[in-house]
């Protein structure tokens, strides 16, 4: 998996929220959703608080070519489904550390939603 540059990872780690832009599965139109982001082992992660039922999550799974909107900039990215339960737990730990007193934390670290975890990587460059 490709990794974002260190300065981008740092900005994501310091951001309370980011917007994730997906393409609607049915409409083909861009959709933007505000989500929490965490960084674990140098990789940014996002998770759907509604698990697999989250619309933005379903869009990202259907078409992993997404964009991250942060600080007025838009970064093309790829959403990668995380299938390792140990990684789910480390991402949950990162949520607990970053958002310790936030309402909504319990939903974000619920074992039922852990499978709706996506790693973020820079968008692949077009083949030339």
Backbone as XML, in Angstrom:
<?xml version="1.0"?>
<chain id="A" units="angstrom">
  <residue number="1" name="UNK">
    <atom name="N" x="0.842" y="-1.173" z="0.000"/>
    <atom name="CA" x="0.000" y="0.000" z="0.000"/>
    <atom name="C" x="0.890" y="1.240" z="0.000"/>
  </residue>
  <residue number="2" name="UNK">
    <atom name="N" x="0.594" y="2.163" z="-0.901"/>
    <atom name="CA" x="1.296" y="3.441" z="-0.934"/>
    <atom name="C" x="0.944" y="4.242" z="0.315"/>
  </residue>
  <residue number="3" name="UNK">
    <atom name="N" x="1.833" y="5.115" z="0.734"/>
    <atom name="CA" x="1.591" y="5.939" z="1.918"/>
    <atom name="C" x="1.647" y="7.414" z="1.543"/>
  </residue>
  <residue number="4" name="UNK">
    <atom name="N" x="0.841" y="8.192" z="2.250"/>
    <atom name="CA" x="0.887" y="9.636" z="2.091"/>
    <atom name="C" x="2.202" y="10.165" z="2.633"/>
  </residue>
  <residue number="5" name="UNK">
    <atom name="N" x="2.651" y="11.322" z="2.119"/>
    <atom name="CA" x="3.847" y="11.950" z="2.691"/>
    <atom name="C" x="3.624" y="12.288" z="4.163"/>
  </residue>
  <residue number="6" name="UNK">
    <atom name="N" x="4.716" y="12.368" z="4.899"/>
    <atom name="CA" x="4.645" y="12.612" z="6.333"/>
    <atom name="C" x="3.877" y="13.862" z="6.720"/>
  </residue>
  <residue number="7" name="UNK">
    <atom name="N" x="4.019" y="14.949" z="5.951"/>
    <atom name="CA" x="3.301" y="16.177" z="6.301"/>
    <atom name="C" x="1.795" y="16.006" z="6.145"/>
  </residue>
  <residue number="8" name="UNK">
    <atom name="N" x="1.372" y="15.230" z="5.167"/>
    <atom name="CA" x="-0.062" y="14.956" z="4.979"/>
    <atom name="C" x="-0.577" y="14.095" z="6.119"/>
  </residue>
  <residue number="9" name="UNK">
    <atom name="N" x="0.176" y="13.083" z="6.489"/>
    <atom name="CA" x="-0.218" y="12.217" z="7.606"/>
    <atom name="C" x="-0.326" y="13.043" z="8.887"/>
  </residue>
  <residue number="10" name="UNK">
    <atom name="N" x="0.619" y="13.949" z="9.089"/>
    <atom name="CA" x="0.590" y="14.799" z="10.282"/>
    <atom name="C" x="-0.663" y="15.677" z="10.281"/>
  </residue>
  <residue number="11" name="UNK">
    <atom name="N" x="-1.013" y="16.268" z="9.143"/>
    <atom name="CA" x="-2.225" y="17.091" z="9.055"/>
    <atom name="C" x="-3.466" y="16.256" z="9.354"/>
  </residue>
  <residue number="12" name="UNK">
    <atom name="N" x="-3.494" y="15.038" z="8.866"/>
    <atom name="CA" x="-4.638" y="14.159" z="9.146"/>
    <atom name="C" x="-4.684" y="13.798" z="10.623"/>
  </residue>
  <residue number="13" name="UNK">
    <atom name="N" x="-3.536" y="13.511" z="11.199"/>
    <atom name="CA" x="-3.483" y="13.157" z="12.621"/>
    <atom name="C" x="-3.953" y="14.310" z="13.495"/>
  </residue>
  <residue number="14" name="UNK">
    <atom name="N" x="-3.680" y="15.533" z="13.080"/>
    <atom name="CA" x="-4.049" y="16.707" z="13.868"/>
    <atom name="C" x="-5.475" y="17.189" z="13.608"/>
  </residue>
  <residue number="15" name="UNK">
    <atom name="N" x="-6.082" y="16.724" z="12.532"/>
    <atom name="CA" x="-7.442" y="17.173" z="12.176"/>
    <atom name="C" x="-8.484" y="16.437" z="12.990"/>
  </residue>
  <residue number="16" name="UNK">
    <atom name="N" x="-9.414" y="17.192" z="13.520"/>
    <atom name="CA" x="-10.512" y="16.573" z="14.267"/>
    <atom name="C" x="-11.460" y="15.856" z="13.313"/>
  </residue>
  <residue number="17" name="UNK">
    <atom name="N" x="-11.749" y="16.489" z="12.201"/>
    <atom name="CA" x="-12.652" y="15.916" z="11.198"/>
    <atom name="C" x="-12.117" y="16.229" z="9.808"/>
  </residue>
  <residue number="18" name="UNK">
    <atom name="N" x="-12.480" y="15.381" z="8.878"/>
    <atom name="CA" x="-12.198" y="15.616" z="7.468"/>
    <atom name="C" x="-13.476" y="15.310" z="6.695"/>
  </residue>
  <residue number="19" name="UNK">
    <atom name="N" x="-13.511" y="15.746" z="5.466"/>
    <atom name="CA" x="-14.595" y="15.332" z="4.581"/>
    <atom name="C" x="-14.055" y="14.241" z="3.670"/>
  </residue>
  <residue number="20" name="UNK">
    <atom name="N" x="-14.893" y="13.244" z="3.430"/>
    <atom name="CA" x="-14.585" y="12.194" z="2.473"/>
    <atom name="C" x="-15.568" y="12.351" z="1.328"/>
  </residue>
  <residue number="21" name="UNK">
    <atom name="N" x="-15.023" y="12.442" z="0.139"/>
    <atom name="CA" x="-15.852" y="12.575" z="-1.056"/>
    <atom name="C" x="-15.862" y="11.243" z="-1.791"/>
  </residue>
  <residue number="22" name="UNK">
    <atom name="N" x="-17.054" y="10.703" z="-1.973"/>
    <atom name="CA" x="-17.235" y="9.444" z="-2.678"/>
    <atom name="C" x="-18.104" y="9.701" z="-3.908"/>
  </residue>
  <residue number="23" name="UNK">
    <atom name="N" x="-18.257" y="8.666" z="-4.717"/>
    <atom name="CA" x="-19.165" y="8.721" z="-5.855"/>
    <atom name="C" x="-20.369" y="7.869" z="-5.511"/>
  </residue>
  <residue number="24" name="UNK">
    <atom name="N" x="-21.563" y="8.459" z="-5.632"/>
    <atom name="CA" x="-22.801" y="7.741" z="-5.317"/>
    <atom name="C" x="-22.937" y="6.470" z="-6.144"/>
  </residue>
  <residue number="25" name="UNK">
    <atom name="N" x="-23.268" y="5.393" z="-5.486"/>
    <atom name="CA" x="-23.400" y="4.099" z="-6.175"/>
    <atom name="C" x="-24.489" y="4.128" z="-7.225"/>
  </residue>
  <residue number="26" name="UNK">
    <atom name="N" x="-25.569" y="4.795" z="-6.956"/>
    <atom name="CA" x="-26.709" y="4.816" z="-7.883"/>
    <atom name="C" x="-26.684" y="6.026" z="-8.798"/>
  </residue>
  <residue number="27" name="UNK">
    <atom name="N" x="-26.294" y="7.171" z="-8.247"/>
    <atom name="CA" x="-26.382" y="8.420" z="-9.004"/>
    <atom name="C" x="-25.136" y="8.736" z="-9.811"/>
  </residue>
  <residue number="28" name="UNK">
    <atom name="N" x="-24.002" y="8.229" z="-9.366"/>
    <atom name="CA" x="-22.744" y="8.589" z="-10.002"/>
    <atom name="C" x="-22.297" y="10.004" z="-9.658"/>
  </residue>
  <residue number="29" name="UNK">
    <atom name="N" x="-23.022" y="10.648" z="-8.762"/>
    <atom name="CA" x="-22.722" y="12.026" z="-8.365"/>
    <atom name="C" x="-21.798" y="12.039" z="-7.150"/>
  </residue>
  <residue number="30" name="UNK">
    <atom name="N" x="-20.983" y="13.094" z="-7.032"/>
    <atom name="CA" x="-20.120" y="13.196" z="-5.857"/>
    <atom name="C" x="-20.946" y="13.392" z="-4.590"/>
  </residue>
  <residue number="31" name="UNK">
    <atom name="N" x="-20.519" y="12.751" z="-3.529"/>
    <atom name="CA" x="-21.150" y="12.851" z="-2.206"/>
    <atom name="C" x="-20.054" y="13.172" z="-1.209"/>
  </residue>
  <residue number="32" name="UNK">
    <atom name="N" x="-20.337" y="14.088" z="-0.304"/>
    <atom name="CA" x="-19.340" y="14.471" z="0.692"/>
    <atom name="C" x="-19.907" y="14.243" z="2.079"/>
  </residue>
  <residue number="33" name="UNK">
    <atom name="N" x="-19.093" y="13.612" z="2.941"/>
    <atom name="CA" x="-19.484" y="13.302" z="4.309"/>
    <atom name="C" x="-18.341" y="13.676" z="5.243"/>
  </residue>
  <residue number="34" name="UNK">
    <atom name="N" x="-18.693" y="14.252" z="6.378"/>
    <atom name="CA" x="-17.698" y="14.594" z="7.398"/>
    <atom name="C" x="-17.511" y="13.389" z="8.314"/>
  </residue>
  <residue number="35" name="UNK">
    <atom name="N" x="-16.250" y="13.014" z="8.532"/>
    <atom name="CA" x="-15.929" y="11.849" z="9.356"/>
    <atom name="C" x="-14.748" y="12.158" z="10.261"/>
  </residue>
  <residue number="36" name="UNK">
    <atom name="N" x="-14.581" y="11.352" z="11.287"/>
    <atom name="CA" x="-13.389" y="11.383" z="12.124"/>
    <atom name="C" x="-12.286" y="10.599" z="11.417"/>
  </residue>
  <residue number="37" name="UNK">
    <atom name="N" x="-11.074" y="11.023" z="11.616"/>
    <atom name="CA" x="-9.922" y="10.347" z="11.031"/>
    <atom name="C" x="-8.898" y="10.100" z="12.125"/>
  </residue>
  <residue number="38" name="UNK">
    <atom name="N" x="-8.257" y="8.953" z="12.081"/>
    <atom name="CA" x="-7.161" y="8.636" z="12.998"/>
    <atom name="C" x="-5.980" y="8.123" z="12.181"/>
  </residue>
  <residue number="39" name="UNK">
    <atom name="N" x="-4.821" y="8.167" z="12.811"/>
    <atom name="CA" x="-3.614" y="7.625" z="12.196"/>
    <atom name="C" x="-3.058" y="6.575" z="13.147"/>
  </residue>
  <residue number="40" name="UNK">
    <atom name="N" x="-2.777" y="5.404" z="12.609"/>
    <atom name="CA" x="-2.153" y="4.315" z="13.368"/>
    <atom name="C" x="-0.991" y="3.777" z="12.543"/>
  </residue>
  <residue number="41" name="UNK">
    <atom name="N" x="0.168" y="3.730" z="13.135"/>
    <atom name="CA" x="1.369" y="3.239" z="12.445"/>
    <atom name="C" x="1.612" y="3.965" z="11.131"/>
  </residue>
  <residue number="42" name="UNK">
    <atom name="N" x="1.339" y="5.274" z="11.115"/>
    <atom name="CA" x="1.611" y="6.085" z="9.940"/>
    <atom name="C" x="0.588" y="5.999" z="8.827"/>
  </residue>
  <residue number="43" name="UNK">
    <atom name="N" x="-0.498" y="5.279" z="9.072"/>
    <atom name="CA" x="-1.548" y="5.119" z="8.057"/>
    <atom name="C" x="-2.825" y="5.782" z="8.557"/>
  </residue>
  <residue number="44" name="UNK">
    <atom name="N" x="-3.460" y="6.640" z="7.736"/>
    <atom name="CA" x="-4.744" y="7.215" z="8.141"/>
    <atom name="C" x="-5.878" y="6.223" z="7.917"/>
  </residue>
  <residue number="45" name="UNK">
    <atom name="N" x="-6.846" y="6.276" z="8.839"/>
    <atom name="CA" x="-8.017" y="5.395" z="8.777"/>
    <atom name="C" x="-9.280" y="6.203" z="9.026"/>
  </residue>
  <residue number="46" name="UNK">
    <atom name="N" x="-10.364" y="5.755" z="8.401"/>
    <atom name="CA" x="-11.698" y="6.266" z="8.670"/>
    <atom name="C" x="-12.600" y="5.061" z="8.894"/>
  </residue>
  <residue number="47" name="UNK">
    <atom name="N" x="-13.718" y="5.310" z="9.564"/>
    <atom name="CA" x="-14.633" y="4.212" z="9.889"/>
    <atom name="C" x="-16.048" y="4.761" z="9.866"/>
  </residue>
  <residue number="48" name="UNK">
    <atom name="N" x="-16.966" y="3.932" z="9.443"/>
    <atom name="CA" x="-18.376" y="4.317" z="9.436"/>
    <atom name="C" x="-18.998" y="4.014" z="10.790"/>
  </residue>
  <residue number="49" name="UNK">
    <atom name="N" x="-19.567" y="5.043" z="11.428"/>
    <atom name="CA" x="-20.209" y="4.813" z="12.720"/>
    <atom name="C" x="-21.448" y="3.935" z="12.582"/>
  </residue>
  <residue number="50" name="UNK">
    <atom name="N" x="-21.958" y="3.790" z="11.365"/>
    <atom name="CA" x="-23.117" y="2.940" z="11.113"/>
    <atom name="C" x="-22.720" y="1.591" z="10.535"/>
  </residue>
  <residue number="51" name="UNK">
    <atom name="N" x="-21.436" y="1.275" z="10.605"/>
    <atom name="CA" x="-20.956" y="0.006" z="10.073"/>
    <atom name="C" x="-21.172" y="-0.062" z="8.571"/>
  </residue>
  <residue number="52" name="UNK">
    <atom name="N" x="-21.413" y="-1.254" z="8.079"/>
    <atom name="CA" x="-21.579" y="-1.464" z="6.645"/>
    <atom name="C" x="-22.825" y="-0.795" z="6.084"/>
  </residue>
  <residue number="53" name="UNK">
    <atom name="N" x="-23.725" y="-0.322" z="6.938"/>
    <atom name="CA" x="-24.943" y="0.349" z="6.462"/>
    <atom name="C" x="-24.689" y="1.811" z="6.093"/>
  </residue>
  <residue number="54" name="UNK">
    <atom name="N" x="-23.550" y="2.372" z="6.481"/>
    <atom name="CA" x="-23.255" y="3.773" z="6.174"/>
    <atom name="C" x="-23.170" y="3.993" z="4.671"/>
  </residue>
  <residue number="55" name="UNK">
    <atom name="N" x="-23.887" y="4.991" z="4.190"/>
    <atom name="CA" x="-23.935" y="5.234" z="2.743"/>
    <atom name="C" x="-22.579" y="5.627" z="2.178"/>
  </residue>
  <residue number="56" name="UNK">
    <atom name="N" x="-21.852" y="6.520" z="2.855"/>
    <atom name="CA" x="-20.557" y="6.921" z="2.318"/>
    <atom name="C" x="-19.616" y="5.719" z="2.284"/>
  </residue>
  <residue number="57" name="UNK">
    <atom name="N" x="-19.706" y="4.870" z="3.306"/>
    <atom name="CA" x="-18.867" y="3.681" z="3.372"/>
    <atom name="C" x="-19.206" y="2.742" z="2.207"/>
  </residue>
  <residue number="58" name="UNK">
    <atom name="N" x="-20.487" y="2.530" z="1.980"/>
    <atom name="CA" x="-20.914" y="1.655" z="0.874"/>
    <atom name="C" x="-20.446" y="2.211" z="-0.467"/>
  </residue>
  <residue number="59" name="UNK">
    <atom name="N" x="-20.503" y="3.539" z="-0.610"/>
    <atom name="CA" x="-20.004" y="4.158" z="-1.841"/>
    <atom name="C" x="-18.506" y="3.909" z="-2.002"/>
  </residue>
  <residue number="60" name="UNK">
    <atom name="N" x="-17.742" y="4.070" z="-0.911"/>
    <atom name="CA" x="-16.294" y="3.885" z="-0.980"/>
    <atom name="C" x="-15.916" y="2.438" z="-1.272"/>
  </residue>
  <residue number="61" name="UNK">
    <atom name="N" x="-16.688" y="1.498" z="-0.767"/>
    <atom name="CA" x="-16.421" y="0.088" z="-1.060"/>
    <atom name="C" x="-16.727" y="-0.211" z="-2.528"/>
  </residue>
  <residue number="62" name="UNK">
    <atom name="N" x="-17.825" y="0.366" z="-3.037"/>
    <atom name="CA" x="-18.205" y="0.139" z="-4.430"/>
    <atom name="C" x="-17.208" y="0.780" z="-5.400"/>
  </residue>
  <residue number="63" name="UNK">
    <atom name="N" x="-16.690" y="1.952" z="-5.038"/>
    <atom name="CA" x="-15.708" y="2.650" z="-5.867"/>
    <atom name="C" x="-14.687" y="3.290" z="-4.932"/>
  </residue>
  <residue number="64" name="UNK">
    <atom name="N" x="-13.574" y="2.632" z="-4.714"/>
    <atom name="CA" x="-12.600" y="3.104" z="-3.727"/>
    <atom name="C" x="-11.830" y="4.360" z="-4.135"/>
  </residue>
  <residue number="65" name="UNK">
    <atom name="N" x="-12.101" y="4.889" z="-5.312"/>
    <atom name="CA" x="-11.460" y="6.148" z="-5.719"/>
    <atom name="C" x="-12.228" y="7.284" z="-5.040"/>
  </residue>
  <residue number="66" name="UNK">
    <atom name="N" x="-11.645" y="7.794" z="-3.966"/>
    <atom name="CA" x="-12.300" y="8.817" z="-3.162"/>
    <atom name="C" x="-11.412" y="10.055" z="-3.139"/>
  </residue>
  <residue number="67" name="UNK">
    <atom name="N" x="-11.858" y="11.058" z="-2.402"/>
    <atom name="CA" x="-11.015" y="12.226" z="-2.140"/>
    <atom name="C" x="-11.155" y="12.571" z="-0.669"/>
  </residue>
  <residue number="68" name="UNK">
    <atom name="N" x="-10.082" y="13.093" z="-0.122"/>
    <atom name="CA" x="-10.057" y="13.594" z="1.250"/>
    <atom name="C" x="-10.042" y="15.115" z="1.134"/>
  </residue>
  <residue number="69" name="UNK">
    <atom name="N" x="-10.955" y="15.755" z="1.818"/>
    <atom name="CA" x="-10.995" y="17.218" z="1.816"/>
    <atom name="C" x="-10.555" y="17.681" z="3.196"/>
  </residue>
  <residue number="70" name="UNK">
    <atom name="N" x="-9.442" y="18.411" z="3.223"/>
    <atom name="CA" x="-8.847" y="18.841" z="4.487"/>
    <atom name="C" x="-8.226" y="20.212" z="4.297"/>
  </residue>
  <residue number="71" name="UNK">
    <atom name="N" x="-8.532" y="21.110" z="5.212"/>
    <atom name="CA" x="-7.937" y="22.438" z="5.184"/>
    <atom name="C" x="-8.105" y="23.160" z="3.867"/>
  </residue>
  <residue number="72" name="UNK">
    <atom name="N" x="-9.232" y="22.997" z="3.213"/>
    <atom name="CA" x="-9.487" y="23.673" z="1.951"/>
    <atom name="C" x="-8.886" y="22.989" z="0.738"/>
  </residue>
  <residue number="73" name="UNK">
    <atom name="N" x="-8.116" y="21.925" z="0.960"/>
    <atom name="CA" x="-7.520" y="21.187" z="-0.156"/>
    <atom name="C" x="-8.207" y="19.861" z="-0.375"/>
  </residue>
  <residue number="74" name="UNK">
    <atom name="N" x="-8.107" y="19.364" z="-1.572"/>
    <atom name="CA" x="-8.721" y="18.085" z="-1.946"/>
    <atom name="C" x="-7.611" y="17.143" z="-2.404"/>
  </residue>
  <residue number="75" name="UNK">
    <atom name="N" x="-7.500" y="15.992" z="-1.717"/>
    <atom name="CA" x="-6.474" y="15.004" z="-2.039"/>
    <atom name="C" x="-7.114" y="13.749" z="-2.615"/>
  </residue>
  <residue number="76" name="UNK">
    <atom name="N" x="-6.835" y="13.402" z="-3.860"/>
    <atom name="CA" x="-7.326" y="12.120" z="-4.375"/>
    <atom name="C" x="-6.723" y="10.984" z="-3.546"/>
  </residue>
  <residue number="77" name="UNK">
    <atom name="N" x="-7.548" y="9.995" z="-3.254"/>
    <atom name="CA" x="-7.106" y="8.892" z="-2.391"/>
    <atom name="C" x="-7.784" y="7.601" z="-2.817"/>
  </residue>
  <residue number="78" name="UNK">
    <atom name="N" x="-7.315" y="6.542" z="-2.220"/>
    <atom name="CA" x="-7.909" y="5.220" z="-2.404"/>
    <atom name="C" x="-8.314" y="4.687" z="-1.042"/>
  </residue>
  <residue number="79" name="UNK">
    <atom name="N" x="-9.541" y="4.192" z="-0.942"/>
    <atom name="CA" x="-10.045" y="3.584" z="0.293"/>
    <atom name="C" x="-9.798" y="2.082" z="0.208"/>
  </residue>
  <residue number="80" name="UNK">
    <atom name="N" x="-9.160" y="1.540" z="1.217"/>
    <atom name="CA" x="-8.803" y="0.113" z="1.223"/>
    <atom name="C" x="-9.468" y="-0.540" z="2.427"/>
  </residue>
  <residue number="81" name="UNK">
    <atom name="N" x="-10.325" y="-1.512" z="2.167"/>
    <atom name="CA" x="-11.013" y="-2.212" z="3.250"/>
    <atom name="C" x="-9.994" y="-2.932" z="4.133"/>
  </residue>
  <residue number="82" name="UNK">
    <atom name="N" x="-10.167" y="-2.769" z="5.433"/>
    <atom name="CA" x="-9.290" y="-3.422" z="6.410"/>
    <atom name="C" x="-9.993" y="-4.699" z="6.877"/>
  </residue>
  <residue number="83" name="UNK">
    <atom name="N" x="-9.351" y="-5.833" z="6.702"/>
    <atom name="CA" x="-9.980" y="-7.119" z="7.027"/>
    <atom name="C" x="-9.362" y="-7.799" z="8.244"/>
  </residue>
  <residue number="84" name="UNK">
    <atom name="N" x="-8.301" y="-7.219" z="8.786"/>
    <atom name="CA" x="-7.589" y="-7.831" z="9.906"/>
    <atom name="C" x="-8.189" y="-7.364" z="11.238"/>
  </residue>
  <residue number="85" name="UNK">
    <atom name="N" x="-8.782" y="-8.270" z="12.021"/>
    <atom name="CA" x="-9.362" y="-7.877" z="13.312"/>
    <atom name="C" x="-8.357" y="-7.209" z="14.258"/>
  </residue>
  <residue number="86" name="UNK">
    <atom name="N" x="-7.108" y="-7.590" z="14.213"/>
    <atom name="CA" x="-6.105" y="-6.946" z="15.062"/>
    <atom name="C" x="-5.934" y="-5.480" z="14.655"/>
  </residue>
  <residue number="87" name="UNK">
    <atom name="N" x="-5.977" y="-5.204" z="13.369"/>
    <atom name="CA" x="-5.870" y="-3.820" z="12.891"/>
    <atom name="C" x="-7.120" y="-3.038" z="13.300"/>
  </residue>
  <residue number="88" name="UNK">
    <atom name="N" x="-8.302" y="-3.662" z="13.233"/>
    <atom name="CA" x="-9.536" y="-2.990" z="13.682"/>
    <atom name="C" x="-9.361" y="-2.514" z="15.118"/>
  </residue>
  <residue number="89" name="UNK">
    <atom name="N" x="-8.810" y="-3.398" z="15.960"/>
    <atom name="CA" x="-8.645" y="-3.052" z="17.375"/>
    <atom name="C" x="-7.641" y="-1.925" z="17.559"/>
  </residue>
  <residue number="90" name="UNK">
    <atom name="N" x="-6.554" y="-1.936" z="16.783"/>
    <atom name="CA" x="-5.574" y="-0.850" z="16.925"/>
    <atom name="C" x="-6.172" y="0.477" z="16.435"/>
  </residue>
  <residue number="91" name="UNK">
    <atom name="N" x="-7.022" y="0.425" z="15.435"/>
    <atom name="CA" x="-7.700" y="1.643" z="14.981"/>
    <atom name="C" x="-8.687" y="2.105" z="16.054"/>
  </residue>
  <residue number="92" name="UNK">
    <atom name="N" x="-9.393" y="1.177" z="16.685"/>
    <atom name="CA" x="-10.282" y="1.545" z="17.795"/>
    <atom name="C" x="-9.486" y="2.203" z="18.918"/>
  </residue>
  <residue number="93" name="UNK">
    <atom name="N" x="-8.311" y="1.664" z="19.217"/>
    <atom name="CA" x="-7.457" y="2.278" z="20.243"/>
    <atom name="C" x="-7.067" y="3.700" z="19.845"/>
  </residue>
  <residue number="94" name="UNK">
    <atom name="N" x="-6.790" y="3.909" z="18.558"/>
    <atom name="CA" x="-6.448" y="5.252" z="18.075"/>
    <atom name="C" x="-7.638" y="6.203" z="18.222"/>
  </residue>
  <residue number="95" name="UNK">
    <atom name="N" x="-8.851" y="5.709" z="17.966"/>
    <atom name="CA" x="-10.049" y="6.535" z="18.184"/>
    <atom name="C" x="-10.190" y="6.889" z="19.663"/>
  </residue>
  <residue number="96" name="UNK">
    <atom name="N" x="-9.983" y="5.914" z="20.526"/>
    <atom name="CA" x="-10.088" y="6.180" z="21.975"/>
    <atom name="C" x="-9.068" y="7.227" z="22.424"/>
  </residue>
  <residue number="97" name="UNK">
    <atom name="N" x="-7.864" y="7.160" z="21.878"/>
    <atom name="CA" x="-6.815" y="8.106" z="22.263"/>
    <atom name="C" x="-7.090" y="9.508" z="21.721"/>
  </residue>
  <residue number="98" name="UNK">
    <atom name="N" x="-7.614" y="9.602" z="20.519"/>
    <atom name="CA" x="-7.817" y="10.906" z="19.886"/>
    <atom name="C" x="-9.099" y="11.600" z="20.333"/>
  </residue>
  <residue number="99" name="UNK">
    <atom name="N" x="-10.147" y="10.812" z="20.584"/>
    <atom name="CA" x="-11.472" y="11.378" z="20.894"/>
    <atom name="C" x="-11.984" y="10.870" z="22.251"/>
  </residue>
  <residue number="100" name="UNK">
    <atom name="N" x="-11.195" y="10.971" z="23.319"/>
    <atom name="CA" x="-11.534" y="10.291" z="24.570"/>
    <atom name="C" x="-12.849" y="10.727" z="25.218"/>
  </residue>
  <residue number="101" name="UNK">
    <atom name="N" x="-13.233" y="11.957" z="25.067"/>
    <atom name="CA" x="-14.440" y="12.448" z="25.744"/>
    <atom name="C" x="-15.534" y="12.836" z="24.764"/>
  </residue>
  <residue number="102" name="UNK">
    <atom name="N" x="-15.415" y="12.420" z="23.533"/>
    <atom name="CA" x="-16.367" y="12.834" z="22.507"/>
    <atom name="C" x="-17.621" y="11.979" z="22.522"/>
  </residue>
  <residue number="103" name="UNK">
    <atom name="N" x="-18.764" y="12.650" z="22.377"/>
    <atom name="CA" x="-19.989" y="11.873" z="22.192"/>
    <atom name="C" x="-19.844" y="11.194" z="20.831"/>
  </residue>
  <residue number="104" name="UNK">
    <atom name="N" x="-20.273" y="10.000" z="20.734"/>
    <atom name="CA" x="-20.118" y="9.229" z="19.511"/>
    <atom name="C" x="-18.956" y="8.256" z="19.546"/>
  </residue>
  <residue number="105" name="UNK">
    <atom name="N" x="-18.076" y="8.402" z="20.545"/>
    <atom name="CA" x="-16.930" y="7.492" z="20.609"/>
    <atom name="C" x="-17.378" y="6.047" z="20.775"/>
  </residue>
  <residue number="106" name="UNK">
    <atom name="N" x="-18.348" y="5.802" z="21.636"/>
    <atom name="CA" x="-18.796" y="4.420" z="21.874"/>
    <atom name="C" x="-19.248" y="3.757" z="20.574"/>
  </residue>
  <residue number="107" name="UNK">
    <atom name="N" x="-19.933" y="4.524" z="19.725"/>
    <atom name="CA" x="-20.385" y="3.956" z="18.446"/>
    <atom name="C" x="-19.208" y="3.649" z="17.532"/>
  </residue>
  <residue number="108" name="UNK">
    <atom name="N" x="-18.194" y="4.511" z="17.557"/>
    <atom name="CA" x="-17.050" y="4.349" z="16.656"/>
    <atom name="C" x="-16.150" y="3.175" z="17.027"/>
  </residue>
  <residue number="109" name="UNK">
    <atom name="N" x="-16.175" y="2.761" z="18.284"/>
    <atom name="CA" x="-15.314" y="1.655" z="18.700"/>
    <atom name="C" x="-16.108" y="0.391" z="19.005"/>
  </residue>
  <residue number="110" name="UNK">
    <atom name="N" x="-17.381" y="0.409" z="18.699"/>
    <atom name="CA" x="-18.223" y="-0.776" z="18.896"/>
    <atom name="C" x="-17.705" y="-1.899" z="18.000"/>
  </residue>
  <residue number="111" name="UNK">
    <atom name="N" x="-17.506" y="-3.093" z="18.541"/>
    <atom name="CA" x="-17.023" y="-4.199" z="17.709"/>
    <atom name="C" x="-17.897" y="-4.464" z="16.486"/>
  </residue>
  <residue number="112" name="UNK">
    <atom name="N" x="-19.172" y="-4.114" z="16.534"/>
    <atom name="CA" x="-20.048" y="-4.338" z="15.386"/>
    <atom name="C" x="-19.695" y="-3.436" z="14.198"/>
  </residue>
  <residue number="113" name="UNK">
    <atom name="N" x="-19.073" y="-2.273" z="14.449"/>
    <atom name="CA" x="-18.726" y="-1.379" z="13.337"/>
    <atom name="C" x="-17.253" y="-1.478" z="12.950"/>
  </residue>
  <residue number="114" name="UNK">
    <atom name="N" x="-16.453" y="-2.170" z="13.726"/>
    <atom name="CA" x="-15.028" y="-2.271" z="13.409"/>
    <atom name="C" x="-14.752" y="-2.779" z="11.991"/>
  </residue>
  <residue number="115" name="UNK">
    <atom name="N" x="-15.545" y="-3.722" z="11.456"/>
    <atom name="CA" x="-15.271" y="-4.164" z="10.079"/>
    <atom name="C" x="-15.453" y="-3.072" z="9.023"/>
  </residue>
  <residue number="116" name="UNK">
    <atom name="N" x="-16.098" y="-1.957" z="9.371"/>
    <atom name="CA" x="-16.300" y="-0.854" z="8.422"/>
    <atom name="C" x="-15.146" y="0.140" z="8.519"/>
  </residue>
  <residue number="117" name="UNK">
    <atom name="N" x="-13.938" y="-0.376" z="8.575"/>
    <atom name="CA" x="-12.721" y="0.425" z="8.683"/>
    <atom name="C" x="-12.033" y="0.458" z="7.324"/>
  </residue>
  <residue number="118" name="UNK">
    <atom name="N" x="-11.649" y="1.667" z="6.921"/>
    <atom name="CA" x="-10.955" y="1.848" z="5.646"/>
    <atom name="C" x="-9.608" y="2.533" z="5.874"/>
  </residue>
  <residue number="119" name="UNK">
    <atom name="N" x="-8.571" y="1.961" z="5.318"/>
    <atom name="CA" x="-7.266" y="2.617" z="5.288"/>
    <atom name="C" x="-7.262" y="3.573" z="4.091"/>
  </residue>
  <residue number="120" name="UNK">
    <atom name="N" x="-6.560" y="4.686" z="4.241"/>
    <atom name="CA" x="-6.486" y="5.669" z="3.165"/>
    <atom name="C" x="-5.083" y="5.703" z="2.606"/>
  </residue>
  <residue number="121" name="UNK">
    <atom name="N" x="-5.012" y="5.677" z="1.303"/>
    <atom name="CA" x="-3.734" y="5.705" z="0.605"/>
    <atom name="C" x="-3.833" y="6.719" z="-0.525"/>
  </residue>
  <residue number="122" name="UNK">
    <atom name="N" x="-2.708" y="7.276" z="-0.963"/>
    <atom name="CA" x="-2.782" y="8.208" z="-2.083"/>
    <atom name="C" x="-3.352" y="7.508" z="-3.316"/>
  </residue>
  <residue number="123" name="UNK">
    <atom name="N" x="-4.063" y="8.265" z="-4.134"/>
    <atom name="CA" x="-4.618" y="7.694" z="-5.369"/>
    <atom name="C" x="-3.462" y="7.218" z="-6.248"/>
  </residue>
  <residue number="124" name="UNK">
    <atom name="N" x="-3.699" y="6.113" z="-6.900"/>
    <atom name="CA" x="-2.693" y="5.588" z="-7.819"/>
    <atom name="C" x="-2.527" y="6.550" z="-8.988"/>
  </residue>
  <residue number="125" name="UNK">
    <atom name="N" x="-1.299" y="6.751" z="-9.405"/>
    <atom name="CA" x="-1.037" y="7.599" z="-10.566"/>
    <atom name="C" x="-1.516" y="6.895" z="-11.818"/>
  </residue>
  <residue number="126" name="UNK">
    <atom name="N" x="-2.070" y="7.649" z="-12.768"/>
    <atom name="CA" x="-2.480" y="7.020" z="-14.026"/>
    <atom name="C" x="-1.267" y="6.435" z="-14.740"/>
  </residue>
  <residue number="127" name="UNK">
    <atom name="N" x="-1.481" y="5.330" z="-15.374"/>
    <atom name="CA" x="-0.420" y="4.683" z="-16.154"/>
    <atom name="C" x="-0.097" y="5.579" z="-17.346"/>
  </residue>
  <residue number="128" name="UNK">
    <atom name="N" x="1.170" y="5.728" z="-17.629"/>
    <atom name="CA" x="1.553" y="6.532" z="-18.792"/>
    <atom name="C" x="2.292" y="5.695" z="-19.779"/>
  </residue>
</chain>
